[in-house]
Amino acid sequence: MSLLDAPLARLDGSAATLRDLTGGSPALLVNVASKCGLTPQYSTLEQIHEKYAERGFTVVGVPCNQFGGQEPGSSEEIAEFCSATYGVSFPMSEKVDVNGDDRHEVYAQLVETPNEKGEAGDVTWNFEKFLIDADGSVVARFSPGVEPDDTQITERIESLLR
């Protein structure tokens, strides 16, 4: 099964697949959290989404509460926080586990890809980023500390949109 066909409900709980959330376009999937030191990355993620949306690219936020309990809120609280604080307009999924026995099947495939340091395996922290192409193939993985507008990411996005 293609990564894009994996069920991944929307933040409001409605049924969806990753393809529904990405619109079948290249996308940056990011495990997000509202109470993390990296939470301000939401602003840059929104800028990336706005910059490339017309060219068929999206950011997908995937809330996760596995790192220091930094995403404790309900779906409604997460949606309100993201909208009111950061003006988030990109699609968001339901809250999922990205590591461990209950790891979501999307992340079971994503974590096989090594990051910019050559390291594959478990997600290390909030705001780890996975770049996928329109076919759902993982083309790059970036550590949480790599800013969404870093040239490592934007150059790869640009290459997918040519």
C-alpha positions as CSV (number, residue, x, y, z in Angstrom):
1,M,0.0,0.0,0.0
2,S,1.2,3.5,-0.8
3,L,2.0,5.8,2.0
4,L,-0.6,8.2,0.6
5,D,-3.3,5.6,1.0
6,A,-2.7,5.1,4.8
7,P,-5.7,6.2,6.9
8,L,-4.9,9.4,8.8
9,A,-7.9,11.2,10.2
10,R,-8.1,15.0,10.1
11,L,-7.8,17.0,13.3
12,D,-11.6,17.3,13.5
13,G,-11.8,13.5,13.5
14,S,-13.2,13.1,10.0
15,A,-11.9,10.1,8.1
16,A,-9.1,10.8,5.6
17,T,-6.0,9.3,4.1
18,L,-2.6,11.0,3.8
19,R,-3.5,11.6,0.2
20,D,-6.6,13.6,1.3
21,L,-4.4,15.7,3.6
22,T,-1.7,16.4,1.0
23,G,-4.1,16.7,-1.9
24,G,-1.8,14.3,-3.8
25,S,0.9,17.0,-3.9
26,P,4.4,17.1,-2.5
27,A,4.2,17.8,1.2
28,L,6.2,18.4,4.4
29,L,5.0,16.3,7.2
30,V,5.8,17.6,10.7
31,N,5.1,16.1,14.1
32,V,4.0,19.2,16.0
33,A,3.4,20.2,19.6
34,S,1.8,23.3,21.2
35,K,4.0,23.6,24.3
36,C,7.5,23.0,22.9
37,G,10.5,25.3,22.7
38,L,10.3,24.7,18.9
39,T,6.6,25.6,18.7
40,P,7.4,29.0,17.0
41,Q,8.3,26.9,14.0
42,Y,4.6,27.0,13.3
43,S,5.0,30.5,11.9
44,T,7.7,29.4,9.4
45,L,5.7,26.3,8.5
46,E,2.7,28.5,7.7
47,Q,5.0,30.8,5.6
48,I,6.3,27.8,3.7
49,H,2.8,26.6,3.1
50,E,1.6,30.0,1.9
51,K,4.7,30.4,-0.4
52,Y,4.3,27.1,-2.2
53,A,0.6,26.3,-2.0
54,E,-0.2,27.8,-5.4
55,R,2.5,25.6,-6.9
56,G,0.9,22.4,-5.5
57,F,2.7,22.0,-2.2
58,T,1.4,21.7,1.4
59,V,2.6,21.3,4.9
60,V,0.8,18.7,7.1
61,G,0.9,19.1,10.8
62,V,0.7,15.8,12.8
63,P,0.2,16.5,16.5
64,C,2.0,14.1,18.9
65,N,2.1,14.1,22.7
66,Q,5.1,11.6,23.0
67,F,7.8,14.1,23.8
68,G,7.6,15.6,27.2
69,G,3.7,15.7,27.1
70,Q,4.0,18.9,25.1
71,E,0.8,18.3,23.1
72,P,-1.7,17.5,25.9
73,G,-4.7,19.3,24.4
74,S,-7.9,18.0,22.7
75,S,-8.3,18.3,19.0
76,E,-10.4,21.4,19.5
77,E,-7.8,23.0,21.8
78,I,-5.0,22.2,19.3
79,A,-7.0,23.7,16.4
80,E,-7.8,26.9,18.3
81,F,-4.2,27.3,19.5
82,C,-2.7,26.9,16.0
83,S,-5.3,29.2,14.4
84,A,-5.3,31.9,17.0
85,T,-1.6,31.9,17.8
86,Y,0.1,31.2,14.5
87,G,-2.6,31.6,11.8
88,V,-2.2,28.0,10.7
89,S,-4.1,27.3,7.5
90,F,-2.3,24.1,6.5
91,P,-4.0,20.7,7.1
92,M,-3.6,19.0,10.4
93,S,-4.2,15.3,11.3
94,E,-5.5,13.7,14.4
95,K,-3.0,13.3,17.3
96,V,-0.9,10.2,16.7
97,D,2.0,8.3,18.2
98,V,5.2,8.5,16.0
99,N,7.2,6.0,18.0
100,G,6.7,2.8,20.0
101,D,4.2,0.0,19.8
102,D,1.3,2.3,18.8
103,R,3.3,4.1,16.1
104,H,1.0,5.3,13.3
105,E,1.5,3.3,10.1
106,V,2.5,6.5,8.2
107,Y,5.4,7.0,10.6
108,A,6.3,3.3,10.5
109,Q,7.3,4.0,6.9
110,L,8.7,7.6,7.4
111,V,11.2,6.6,10.1
112,E,13.0,4.2,7.7
113,T,14.4,7.3,5.9
114,P,17.7,8.7,7.3
115,N,17.9,12.4,8.2
116,E,20.4,15.0,7.0
117,K,22.9,13.4,9.4
118,G,22.4,9.9,7.9
119,E,20.4,8.7,11.0
120,A,17.2,6.6,10.5
121,G,14.9,5.2,13.2
122,D,12.7,6.7,15.8
123,V,11.6,10.3,15.6
124,T,13.8,12.2,18.0
125,W,11.6,15.1,19.1
126,N,8.8,17.5,18.1
127,F,9.0,19.2,14.8
128,E,10.9,16.5,12.9
129,K,10.2,17.0,9.2
130,F,9.7,14.5,6.4
131,L,9.5,15.7,2.7
132,I,7.4,13.5,0.4
133,D,6.8,13.7,-3.3
134,A,3.5,13.6,-5.1
135,D,3.7,9.8,-5.2
136,G,4.2,9.5,-1.5
137,S,7.9,8.6,-1.6
138,V,10.0,10.0,1.2
139,V,12.7,12.2,-0.4
140,A,14.2,13.8,2.7
141,R,14.1,13.9,6.5
142,F,15.2,16.8,8.7
143,S,16.0,17.0,12.4
144,P,13.8,19.1,14.6
145,G,16.4,21.9,14.9
146,V,16.5,22.4,11.1
147,E,14.3,25.4,10.5
148,P,11.5,24.9,8.0
149,D,12.9,27.7,5.8
150,D,16.5,26.3,5.9
151,T,17.9,26.1,2.3
152,Q,18.3,22.3,2.9
153,I,14.5,22.1,2.9
154,T,13.5,24.9,0.5
155,E,15.9,23.7,-2.2
156,R,14.4,20.2,-2.0
157,I,10.9,21.6,-2.1
158,E,11.8,23.7,-5.2
159,S,13.2,20.6,-6.9
160,L,9.9,18.8,-6.4
161,L,7.9,21.6,-7.9
162,R,9.9,22.0,-11.2
